[in-house]
Amino acid sequence: MRLFFSILLFLASANMATAQEGPLAFAAAQAPEAGTGICVEHGMGDTLACAVSKCMTESGLGMEDCQVDAYCMPAGWSVDVFMQHQEGPHWHTFLCGWQSREQAMSAVEIACNSDWLIECSAVRVWSPEGNEESLGG
């Protein structure tokens, strides 16, 4: 695991020169029950490092506790989906890389189509430009 993060930090520093080139990427990292980090940036290394860093700040935990849950490049339309199992556990799933808001919301409907979920809904949505938008439209 430490090797993964060493490589991640190397990629982040290697991307510095080209960080403003290419499409935006979306990344989400979570420490279960403790914190989440979400970033929309240029470059794989920068985006992943940003998400892990935000997760560490929010959770107060270390790098080993903040796992990358989603990565898409290009970012496309991206959604944070809250899910709760009928037995009680709950979590967030991230769907990213969709070509339209409508596709992203259709993906949420499909992800939520389960008999064992007692709650499931989109809680946040981002445009391909990385702007968090209202769920209302």
C-alpha positions in Angstrom: 0.0 0.0 0.0 2.8 2.4 0.8 4.4 1.6 -2.6 1.1 2.6 -4.2 1.1 6.0 -2.5 4.8 6.5 -3.2 4.1 6.0 -6.9 1.1 8.3 -6.6 3.2 11.0 -5.1 5.8 10.5 -7.9 3.1 10.8 -10.5 1.8 14.0 -8.9 5.2 15.6 -9.0 5.8 14.3 -12.6 2.5 15.8 -13.7 3.4 19.3 -12.4 4.8 20.5 -15.7 1.8 19.2 -17.7 -0.9 19.6 -15.0 -2.8 22.3 -16.9 -3.0 20.3 -20.1 -5.6 17.7 -21.1 -9.1 17.0 -19.9 -10.2 17.3 -16.3 -10.2 14.1 -14.1 -12.5 13.2 -11.2 -11.3 11.3 -8.1 -13.0 10.3 -4.8 -11.2 8.8 -1.8 -12.8 7.7 1.4 -11.9 6.6 4.9 -15.0 4.5 6.0 -17.2 6.3 8.4 -14.6 9.1 8.8 -14.1 11.3 5.8 -14.2 11.8 2.0 -12.1 13.7 -0.4 -13.3 14.7 -3.9 -11.2 16.5 -6.5 -11.6 17.5 -10.2 -8.2 18.4 -11.5 -5.9 18.1 -14.5 -3.6 15.1 -14.5 -4.0 11.6 -12.9 -1.4 12.1 -10.2 -2.6 15.5 -9.1 -6.2 14.4 -9.0 -5.6 11.3 -7.0 -3.2 13.0 -4.6 -5.7 15.8 -4.1 -8.6 13.4 -3.2 -6.5 11.4 -0.8 -5.2 14.7 0.8 -8.7 16.0 1.3 -9.8 12.7 2.8 -6.9 12.8 5.2 -7.8 16.4 6.2 -11.5 15.6 6.7 -11.0 12.3 8.5 -7.9 13.1 10.5 -6.6 9.7 9.5 -3.5 8.7 7.5 -2.9 7.9 3.9 -3.5 4.2 4.5 -7.0 4.8 5.7 -8.1 7.0 2.7 -8.7 4.6 -0.2 -9.5 5.8 -3.8 -13.0 4.8 -4.6 -13.4 6.3 -8.1 -11.3 7.8 -10.8 -12.5 8.9 -14.3 -10.7 10.8 -17.0 -12.3 12.7 -18.5 -14.4 13.6 -15.4 -17.7 13.9 -17.3 -20.8 14.3 -15.2 -20.1 12.8 -11.7 -22.4 11.8 -8.9 -22.1 11.0 -5.2 -24.7 8.3 -4.3 -25.6 7.6 -0.7 -26.6 3.9 -0.1 -27.9 2.2 3.0 -28.3 -1.6 3.4 -31.4 -3.0 5.1 -29.1 -4.3 7.8 -27.9 -0.8 8.7 -24.5 -0.2 7.1 -24.3 2.8 4.8 -21.7 4.2 2.3 -21.2 6.4 -0.6 -20.7 5.2 -4.2 -19.3 7.5 -6.8 -20.3 7.3 -10.5 -18.2 9.4 -12.9 -17.4 10.0 -16.5 -20.9 10.3 -17.9 -21.5 12.2 -21.1 -24.6 14.0 -19.8 -26.3 14.8 -16.6 -29.3 12.7 -17.7 -27.0 9.6 -18.2 -25.4 10.2 -14.8 -28.9 10.3 -13.1 -30.0 7.2 -15.0 -26.9 5.4 -13.7 -28.0 6.4 -10.2 -31.4 4.9 -10.8 -29.8 1.6 -12.0 -27.4 1.6 -9.0 -30.3 2.1 -6.6 -32.5 -0.6 -8.1 -31.9 -3.2 -5.3 -34.2 -5.0 -2.9 -31.6 -4.9 -0.1 -31.2 -1.1 -0.1 -33.5 0.8 2.2 -32.2 4.2 1.1 -30.4 5.2 -2.0 -30.1 8.6 -3.7 -27.9 11.1 -5.3 -26.5 13.6 -2.8 -24.1 15.6 -5.0 -23.5 16.1 -8.7 -20.6 17.7 -10.6 -20.5 19.1 -14.1 -17.6 18.1 -16.5 -16.0 21.4 -15.6 -15.8 20.3 -11.9 -18.6 22.6 -10.6 -20.8 21.1 -7.9 -24.4 21.7 -9.1 -27.8 21.6 -7.5 -29.5 18.3 -7.6 -32.8 20.1 -8.5 -31.7 20.8 -12.0 
